Amino acid sequence: MRSTTRPTTARCTLPQYMGFLISEPKSATCTRLAEVTRFSHDSANRFLHRENYQPKDLYDESIAELNPAGGTLSVDDSVLDKPYTYSADLVGYFWSGKHHQAVKGINLVTLYYTDTSGRHMPVNFRICDKSEGKTKNDYFREMLIEVLAWGLKPAFVTGDSWYSCTANLKTIRNHQTGFMFAVEKNRIVSLVKGEWRQVQNLDIPDDGLNVWLKDFGKVRLFRTTLKDQCRHYVVYLPEEVPFERDDFTLIHDQHWQIEQYHRAIKQVCHIEHFQVRKERPIRNHIFAAILAFVHLQKMQIAQAFTNIYQHQRALFKETVGTFVEAFAVGKEYLLPKITGAINA
C-alpha cells in the first residue's frame, strides 16, 4: 500500500479499520469502533475524511498475489442498499437485480480477476456518480483500459448482458482480448448472409454455434438452461482456436466468482453499513471494505481458514459456547464476568 503524503493526525489507521470491519458482527460505525478500541470515534471519523485511496491502490494490493497473464477478467455491478439514508453523497436510485426494481443505494461497479491457478480478487472499481453523467458501460471501458495499462493481461473478459453493447465488445476486440458475454434473447445474429434472426429462435448445439453478431462480426453462440430459464452467451477469440463446451463452462464458472464477491463484501465486510454522509469518507469506507475482502482472500490462500464465512464464525465460537454452558447450569449471573474475561 502506498504511503501517505504527510503524517496522519488520526490514531485510526487503514489496517485497524479493516480489522474492525471483518470482526464486528453487527454495528460497523465509528462509535462502535471507539467502544472496542482505545481511541475516540472522532479519530475514526478523521481517518475516513482525510485519506483519499484510489482504485490503483486496490490493484497494487491484489496483483501481488495473482498471475497477471492469461486469466479471466469479469465485470459486474451491485447496489449497496441504503434505504433509510437521506441527504448523503453518491446515494441515488439504481436498478437492483436482487430486488428487481430501482432501489435507493450506491452503485458499485467492479472488475474482478481470476488467474490461471484459480486465485481471484477485485482489481478495479468505480462508484457511480450521477453528477459525472457517465453510464456503467462508460465506467467499464475506463476501468478496462486502466488495468490493461497497469499490466494486466487477461485472456478473457466476461460480463452479463448489461455490458454486452457493441461499443464494449469492440473495445475488448481492439485490445486483442477474448470475451464471453451474456446477450438478451432478442439479440440479432446471422447464419447466412442477409438473413437475421433472434438468438432465441436458433437451434444451438451443446458445443456452440458460429454466427455473425450484428454490428460486430463472427462469434460463437452458446445456450444454457437453469430452472427452465434459457440464457445466451457470445464468445469471441482473437485467434482461430478450438473452443468447446468444457472451455465455455470453465470461463462461465470463473465469472461466477464476482457474484460470490458481491455477497461476501456485504455479509462479511460491512460495505453497506456506514453512517457518514460526505463523498470522501463514503469512498474511503467502501475502499476499506473491498480491501478487507482482499486480505481475507490472502488469508484463505495461506490456508488460515477454508472460507471467509468460517473465519467470521470462529471469532465468537468460544464466547457463544461458554455463554450457553453457563446459562444451562443456572449460572447466568456469572455471564458478564465470563464473557468479559474471554473478550479480554
C-alpha positions, 0 to 999 in steps of 0.5 A: 500500500502506498504511503501517505503524503504527510503524517496522519493526525488520526490514531485510526489507521487503514489496517485497524479499520479493516480489522474492525470491519471483518470482526464486528458482527453487527454495528460497523460505525465509528462509535462502535469502533471507539467502544472496542478500541482505545481511541475516540470515534472522532479519530475514526471519523478523521481517518475516513475524511482525510485519506483519499485511496484510489482504485490503483491502490486496490490493484497494487494490493491484489496483483501481488498475489495473482498471475497477471497473464492469461486469466479471466477478467469479469465485470459486474455491478451491485447496489449497496442498499441504503434505504433509510439514508437521506441527504448523503453523497453518491446515494441515488436510485439504481436498478437492483437485480436482487430486488428487481426494481430501482432501489435507493443505494450506491452503485458499485461497479467492479472488475474482478480477476481470476488467474490461471491457478484459480486465485481471484480478487477485485482489481478495479472499481468505480462508484457511480456518480450521477453528477459525472453523467457517465453510464456503467458501460462508460465506467467499464471501458475506463476501468478496462483500459486502466488495468490493461495499462497497469499490466494486466493481461487477461485472456478473457473478459466476461460480463452479463448482458448489461455490458454486452453493447457493441461499443464494449465488445469492440473495445475488448476486440481492439485490445486483442482480448477474448470475451464471453458475454451474456446477450438478451434473447432478442439479440440479432445474429446471422447464419447466412448472409442477409438473413437475421434472426433472434438468438432465441429462435436458433437451434444451438448445439451443446458445443456452440454455434458460429454466427455473425453478431450484428454490428460486430462480426463472427462469434460463437453462440452458446445456450444454457438452461437453469430452472427452465430459464434459457440464457445466451452467451457470445464468445469471441477469440482473437485467434482461430482456436478450438473452443468447446463446451468444457472451455465455455463452462470453465470461463462461465464458472470463473465469472461466477466468482464476482457474484460470490464477491458481491455477497461476501463484501456485504455479509462479511465486510460491512460495505453497506453499513456506514453512517457518514454522509460526505463523498470522501469518507463514503469512498474511503469506507467502501475502499476499506471494505473491498480491501478487507475482502482482499486480505481475507482472500490472502488469508484463505490462500495461506490456508488460515481458514477454508472460507471467509464465512468460517473465519467470521464464525470462529471469532465468537465460537468460544464466547457463544459456547461458554455463554450457553454452558453457563446459562444451562447450569443456572449460572447466568449471573456469572455471564458478564464476568465470563464473557468479559474475561474471554473478550479480554 
